[in-house]
Amino acid sequence: MTESGNCGIIQGMVIQVNPDLDRKLYGEIRDGLQMALTDAVNVQEILARRRQERLIERYNDLALWERDFFEVVDIPVDWGNIKPVLRWCETDRDRRIWDYVRNIVSSMPENSVIGRQMRYFFFDDNSGRLLGIVCLASALTLIAPRHQRLRWNTKTRFKNLNKILNIAVCVPIQPFGILCGGKLLFVSSLSNEIRWAYKEKYGDDLLAIETTSLYGKSSQYNRVSEFEYLGLTKGDGNIHISPKLWNKIQQYLFLHPEHDTAGKSSVKLRRINDVARAVGLSGTKSTHGQQRGYYWGITATNSEAILTDKTTDSPNFYDRPLADLIDFWYKRWYLMRLPKKQDEIENFDVNQYRLDNNVPREAWHPKQGYLF
């Protein structure tokens, strides 16, 4: 046991070190991890619950940002004559709109993104209407389909991981989504403009883009020729670990740093497993079982040779101007979809994106309002 009388701060909470807290955390974490593994069989329900928790947590901020969002969404659009353009997320107002979309429009709960990030929007240049958002982030550290493709050893992986970006967010705003807008957001990540911006911002060549879909193959990502579907992930992750349980795990590691083999800067999954073993649970507890579809796209003909250290040649990049990708997408996907979706476009109600239409009713108290 750690001696009493010491204290520390975790996420704004003062943690008083004493044997009673130690024993309490031990039991709560053990029970919580066992319950989380039981719940993990239905990942879709977990995601919905996490999203609701996040909306309640961020309600006050989102309420302030709602007006900014509707100023760029509640706009008449001639859907037969749109002109998609990319704009970077740069100003404070951009970030407010971005966060609103990420929390309200996306069905995925918001997660913090650690490491490198590049955020951008697509707007209709004719009307000024927001069409969707994309976030490119640092590549996933461990991913089975990529490992099977590249056969990296540890040294090569950490040397070349910064030459890959993961599409962490790819969210079209309806009715752009039902018009195959997600495919444009997806393929835009392989454009010359993104590659140049990455080089300018971080100094590395961008050689590949990866992403995962929630439930196997994705209709949004399928049949985009620049990407290859490499199969399913193993189902590792931490979505079944609630924020409350994760906070307890962090407290336990503060009391028992000797159990923290990963270290604060390393992967969350390893730290979960460290604590699971410390409280007497065997096996891996950072697996929710939801296998995701994995998609892989390269920016150069010799991307994989460079990433696996088989060549020291400079990248032979594909020439993919964003304007060409947009033009191809418009003719191949958008125009094909447009006449089939006229009824859905006409009946689309932008008010579905109102904050109060997304916050769960059980969070409402008739006298006190939202319980936050």
C-alpha positions as CSV (number, residue, x, y, z in Angstrom):
1,M,0.0,0.0,0.0
2,T,1.1,3.6,-0.6
3,E,1.7,5.6,2.5
4,S,-1.1,8.0,3.6
5,G,-0.6,11.7,3.7
6,N,0.5,12.2,0.1
7,C,-1.8,13.6,-2.6
8,G,-1.8,14.4,-6.3
9,I,-4.1,15.9,-8.9
10,I,-5.7,13.9,-11.8
11,Q,-8.0,15.7,-14.2
12,G,-8.6,18.5,-11.7
13,M,-9.4,16.1,-8.8
14,V,-7.2,16.1,-5.7
15,I,-6.3,12.4,-4.9
16,Q,-5.6,11.8,-1.3
17,V,-3.4,8.7,-0.9
18,N,-4.7,6.4,1.8
19,P,-5.3,2.6,2.2
20,D,-9.1,3.0,2.2
21,L,-9.0,4.7,-1.2
22,D,-6.6,2.0,-2.5
23,R,-8.9,-0.8,-1.5
24,K,-12.0,1.0,-2.8
25,L,-10.4,1.6,-6.2
26,Y,-9.2,-2.0,-6.4
27,G,-12.7,-3.4,-6.0
28,E,-14.4,-0.7,-8.2
29,I,-12.0,-1.2,-11.1
30,R,-12.2,-5.0,-10.9
31,D,-16.0,-4.9,-10.9
32,G,-16.0,-2.2,-13.6
33,L,-13.7,-4.0,-16.0
34,Q,-15.7,-7.2,-15.6
35,M,-19.0,-5.3,-16.3
36,A,-17.4,-3.5,-19.3
37,L,-16.4,-6.8,-20.9
38,T,-19.9,-8.0,-20.5
39,D,-21.3,-4.9,-22.1
40,A,-18.8,-5.0,-24.9
41,V,-20.8,-7.6,-26.8
42,N,-23.1,-4.8,-28.1
43,V,-20.7,-2.0,-29.2
44,Q,-23.5,-0.1,-31.0
45,E,-25.3,0.5,-27.7
46,I,-22.1,1.5,-26.0
47,L,-21.4,4.1,-28.7
48,A,-24.9,5.5,-28.4
49,R,-24.5,5.7,-24.6
50,R,-21.0,7.4,-24.9
51,R,-22.4,9.9,-27.4
52,Q,-25.2,10.8,-25.0
53,E,-22.8,11.2,-22.1
54,R,-20.6,13.5,-24.2
55,L,-23.5,15.7,-25.3
56,I,-24.7,16.1,-21.8
57,E,-21.2,16.9,-20.7
58,R,-20.7,19.5,-23.4
59,Y,-24.2,20.9,-23.5
60,N,-23.4,24.4,-22.4
61,D,-20.7,24.9,-25.0
62,L,-22.7,23.3,-27.8
63,A,-25.6,25.6,-27.0
64,L,-23.3,28.6,-27.5
65,W,-22.0,27.2,-30.8
66,E,-25.4,26.2,-32.3
67,R,-26.0,29.6,-33.9
68,D,-22.6,29.5,-35.7
69,F,-23.4,26.1,-37.1
70,F,-26.9,27.0,-38.4
71,E,-25.5,30.1,-40.1
72,V,-23.6,27.9,-42.5
73,V,-26.1,25.0,-42.8
74,D,-29.6,26.6,-42.8
75,I,-29.0,28.0,-46.3
76,P,-31.0,27.3,-49.5
77,V,-29.0,25.2,-51.9
78,D,-29.5,24.3,-55.6
79,W,-28.4,20.7,-55.2
80,G,-28.2,20.4,-58.9
81,N,-25.6,23.0,-59.1
82,I,-23.1,22.8,-56.3
83,K,-19.4,23.5,-56.3
84,P,-17.5,21.8,-53.5
85,V,-14.4,23.6,-52.2
86,L,-12.0,22.8,-49.4
87,R,-11.4,25.2,-46.5
88,W,-9.1,24.7,-43.6
89,C,-10.3,24.9,-40.0
90,E,-8.4,27.9,-38.8
91,T,-10.4,30.5,-36.9
92,D,-12.1,30.3,-33.5
93,R,-15.5,30.4,-35.3
94,D,-14.3,27.5,-37.5
95,R,-13.4,25.5,-34.4
96,R,-16.8,26.2,-32.9
97,I,-18.6,25.0,-36.0
98,W,-16.3,22.0,-36.3
99,D,-17.0,20.9,-32.7
100,Y,-20.7,21.3,-33.2
101,V,-20.6,19.1,-36.3
102,R,-18.4,16.5,-34.6
103,N,-20.7,16.2,-31.6
104,I,-24.2,16.6,-33.2
105,V,-24.0,15.4,-36.8
106,S,-21.7,12.4,-36.2
107,S,-23.2,9.3,-34.6
108,M,-19.8,8.5,-33.1
109,P,-19.0,9.9,-29.6
110,E,-16.3,12.6,-29.7
111,N,-12.9,11.3,-28.6
112,S,-9.8,13.4,-28.0
113,V,-7.3,13.1,-30.9
114,I,-3.7,13.0,-29.8
115,G,-0.7,13.9,-32.0
116,R,-0.7,15.4,-35.5
117,Q,-4.0,16.8,-36.8
118,M,-5.2,18.5,-40.0
119,R,-8.8,19.6,-40.0
120,Y,-10.7,20.9,-42.9
121,F,-14.2,21.6,-44.3
122,F,-16.0,21.3,-47.6
123,F,-18.4,24.1,-48.5
124,D,-20.6,24.7,-51.5
125,D,-18.9,27.7,-53.1
126,N,-22.1,28.7,-54.8
127,S,-24.3,29.0,-51.7
128,G,-21.8,29.0,-48.8
129,R,-23.5,26.0,-47.3
130,L,-21.3,23.6,-45.2
131,L,-21.1,20.1,-46.7
132,G,-18.9,18.2,-44.3
133,I,-15.8,17.9,-42.2
134,V,-12.6,15.8,-42.2
135,C,-9.9,15.3,-39.6
136,L,-6.6,13.6,-40.6
137,A,-4.6,12.6,-37.5
138,S,-1.6,10.6,-36.5
139,A,-1.7,7.0,-37.7
140,L,-2.9,4.2,-35.4
141,T,0.1,2.6,-33.6
142,L,-1.0,-1.0,-33.9
143,I,-3.3,-2.2,-36.6
144,A,-3.4,-5.8,-37.8
145,P,-4.3,-5.4,-41.5
146,R,-1.5,-2.8,-42.0
147,H,0.9,-5.1,-40.1
148,Q,0.0,-8.0,-42.4
149,R,0.6,-5.7,-45.4
150,L,3.9,-4.1,-44.4
151,R,5.3,-6.6,-42.0
152,W,7.0,-3.9,-40.0
153,N,9.3,-4.5,-37.2
154,T,9.2,-2.1,-34.2
155,K,12.1,0.0,-35.5
156,T,10.7,0.4,-39.0
157,R,7.2,1.2,-37.6
158,F,8.3,4.0,-35.4
159,K,10.6,5.4,-38.1
160,N,7.9,5.6,-40.7
161,L,4.6,6.0,-38.8
162,N,4.7,9.7,-39.3
163,K,4.4,9.2,-43.0
164,I,0.9,7.9,-42.6
165,L,-2.3,9.7,-41.6
166,N,-5.5,8.2,-40.2
167,I,-8.9,9.6,-41.2
168,A,-10.2,10.1,-37.7
169,V,-13.3,12.1,-38.8
170,C,-15.2,11.9,-42.1
171,V,-18.7,13.4,-41.6
172,P,-20.9,14.6,-44.4
173,I,-23.8,16.8,-43.4
174,Q,-27.1,15.7,-44.9
175,P,-28.4,15.7,-47.5
176,F,-24.9,15.9,-48.9
177,G,-24.2,12.5,-47.3
178,I,-27.1,10.7,-49.2
179,L,-25.6,12.1,-52.4
180,C,-22.4,10.2,-51.9
181,G,-20.7,13.2,-50.3
182,G,-18.8,11.0,-47.9
183,K,-16.9,9.5,-50.8
184,L,-15.6,13.0,-51.8
185,L,-14.5,13.7,-48.2
186,F,-12.8,10.3,-48.2
187,V,-10.8,10.6,-51.4
188,S,-9.9,14.2,-50.8
189,S,-7.3,13.0,-48.3
190,L,-5.2,11.6,-51.1
191,S,-5.1,14.9,-53.0
192,N,-2.0,16.9,-53.9
193,E,-3.2,19.8,-51.8
194,I,-3.4,17.7,-48.6
195,R,0.0,16.1,-49.3
196,W,1.6,19.5,-49.8
197,A,-0.1,21.0,-46.7
198,Y,1.2,18.1,-44.6
199,K,4.7,18.5,-45.9
200,E,4.6,22.2,-45.1
201,K,3.2,21.8,-41.6
202,Y,5.1,18.8,-40.4
203,G,8.1,18.3,-42.7
204,D,7.4,14.7,-43.6
205,D,6.3,13.2,-46.9
206,L,2.7,11.9,-46.7
207,L,2.9,8.4,-48.2
208,A,-0.4,6.8,-47.1
209,I,-3.8,7.3,-45.7
210,E,-5.7,4.8,-43.6
211,T,-9.1,4.6,-41.9
212,T,-11.4,2.2,-40.3
213,S,-15.2,1.8,-40.7
214,L,-17.4,0.8,-37.7
215,Y,-19.1,-2.3,-39.0
216,G,-17.0,-4.2,-41.6
217,K,-17.1,-2.9,-45.1
218,S,-18.5,0.6,-45.4
219,S,-20.9,1.9,-48.2
220,Q,-19.2,5.3,-47.8
221,Y,-15.7,3.9,-48.4
222,N,-16.5,1.1,-50.8
223,R,-15.7,1.3,-54.5
224,V,-13.4,4.3,-54.2
225,S,-10.6,3.1,-56.5
226,E,-7.8,5.0,-54.8
227,F,-8.3,2.9,-51.6
228,E,-8.0,-0.8,-50.9
229,Y,-9.9,-2.7,-48.4
230,L,-7.5,-4.8,-46.4
231,G,-9.8,-6.7,-44.1
232,L,-10.9,-6.5,-40.5
233,T,-9.2,-5.3,-37.4
234,K,-9.0,-7.5,-34.3
235,G,-11.6,-5.5,-32.3
236,D,-9.1,-4.0,-29.8
237,G,-10.0,-0.6,-28.3
238,N,-11.3,1.2,-25.3
239,I,-14.9,2.3,-26.2
240,H,-16.3,-0.1,-23.6
241,I,-14.3,1.7,-20.9
242,S,-16.4,4.5,-19.6
243,P,-14.8,7.9,-18.7
244,K,-15.6,7.2,-15.1
245,L,-13.9,3.9,-15.1
246,W,-10.9,5.3,-17.0
247,N,-10.6,8.0,-14.3
248,K,-10.4,5.3,-11.6
249,I,-7.8,3.5,-13.6
250,Q,-5.7,6.7,-13.7
251,Q,-6.1,7.2,-10.0
252,Y,-4.9,3.6,-9.4
253,L,-1.8,4.2,-11.5
254,F,-1.1,7.3,-9.6
255,L,-1.1,5.3,-6.4
256,H,0.8,2.4,-8.0
257,P,3.1,3.7,-10.7
258,E,5.0,0.4,-10.5
259,H,2.1,-1.2,-12.4
260,D,2.3,1.4,-15.2
261,T,4.6,-0.4,-17.7
262,A,3.3,1.8,-20.6
263,G,3.9,5.2,-19.1
264,K,1.7,8.2,-19.3
265,S,2.7,9.0,-22.9
266,S,2.0,5.5,-24.3
267,V,-1.0,3.8,-25.5
268,K,-4.2,3.8,-23.3
269,L,-4.9,0.1,-24.1
270,R,-1.7,-1.1,-22.4
271,R,-2.4,0.9,-19.3
272,I,-5.9,-0.7,-19.0
273,N,-4.3,-4.1,-19.2
274,D,-1.6,-3.2,-16.7
275,V,-4.3,-2.2,-14.1
276,A,-6.5,-5.3,-15.0
277,R,-3.6,-7.5,-14.0
278,A,-2.9,-5.5,-10.9
279,V,-6.5,-6.1,-9.7
280,G,-6.3,-9.8,-10.3
281,L,-7.8,-10.1,-13.8
282,S,-6.0,-12.2,-16.3
283,G,-6.0,-11.9,-20.1
284,T,-6.6,-8.8,-22.3
285,K,-9.3,-6.4,-21.1
286,S,-8.8,-3.8,-23.9
287,T,-10.8,-5.8,-26.5
288,H,-14.4,-4.9,-27.2
289,G,-14.7,-7.4,-30.1
290,Q,-16.1,-5.0,-32.7
291,Q,-14.0,-5.7,-35.8
292,R,-13.7,-2.7,-38.1
293,G,-13.1,-2.6,-41.8
294,Y,-9.7,-1.2,-42.7
295,Y,-9.0,0.9,-45.8
296,W,-5.6,1.8,-47.2
297,G,-4.6,4.3,-49.8
298,I,-1.1,5.3,-51.0
299,T,0.0,8.7,-52.4
300,A,3.0,7.4,-54.4
301,T,3.8,4.4,-56.6
302,N,6.6,3.4,-54.3
303,S,5.0,4.3,-51.0
304,E,5.1,0.8,-49.6
305,A,8.7,0.3,-50.7
306,I,9.7,3.4,-48.8
307,L,7.6,2.6,-45.7
308,T,9.2,-0.9,-45.5
309,D,12.8,0.5,-46.1
310,K,13.2,-1.5,-49.3
311,T,14.2,1.7,-51.2
312,T,15.8,5.0,-50.4
313,D,14.4,6.6,-53.5
314,S,12.3,9.7,-53.3
315,P,8.5,9.2,-53.5
316,N,7.1,8.9,-57.0
317,F,3.9,10.7,-56.1
318,Y,0.6,10.3,-58.0
319,D,-0.6,13.5,-59.5
320,R,-4.1,14.0,-57.9
321,P,-5.2,17.6,-58.1
322,L,-8.2,18.1,-55.8
323,A,-10.1,19.7,-58.7
324,D,-9.7,16.5,-60.7
325,L,-10.9,14.3,-57.8
326,I,-13.9,16.6,-57.3
327,D,-14.7,16.5,-61.0
328,F,-14.5,12.7,-61.2
329,W,-16.6,12.3,-58.0
330,Y,-19.2,14.7,-59.3
331,K,-19.7,12.8,-62.6
332,R,-19.2,9.2,-61.2
333,W,-21.2,9.5,-58.0
334,Y,-23.1,12.7,-57.4
335,L,-24.9,13.0,-60.8
336,M,-25.8,9.3,-60.6
337,R,-27.3,9.7,-57.1
338,L,-29.0,13.1,-57.5
339,P,-32.2,12.1,-59.5
340,K,-32.8,9.1,-57.2
341,K,-32.8,11.1,-54.0
342,Q,-35.0,14.1,-54.8
343,D,-37.7,13.2,-52.3
344,E,-35.2,12.8,-49.5
345,I,-33.5,16.1,-50.4
346,E,-36.9,18.0,-50.4
347,N,-38.0,16.4,-47.2
348,F,-34.8,16.9,-45.3
349,D,-35.3,18.9,-42.1
350,V,-32.2,20.7,-40.9
351,N,-33.7,21.0,-37.5
352,Q,-32.7,17.4,-36.8
353,Y,-29.3,19.0,-36.0
354,R,-30.8,21.2,-33.2
355,L,-29.0,20.5,-29.9
356,D,-32.2,19.9,-28.0
357,N,-33.3,17.3,-30.6
358,N,-30.2,15.2,-29.8
359,V,-29.8,15.5,-26.0
360,P,-31.4,12.4,-24.4
361,R,-34.8,13.1,-22.7
362,E,-33.8,11.3,-19.5
363,A,-31.3,14.1,-18.9
364,W,-34.2,16.5,-18.5
365,H,-35.7,17.5,-15.2
366,P,-39.0,19.4,-15.4
367,K,-38.0,22.0,-12.8
368,Q,-34.3,22.2,-13.0
369,G,-33.8,21.8,-16.7
370,Y,-30.9,19.7,-18.0
371,L,-29.0,17.9,-15.3
372,F,-25.4,18.6,-15.8
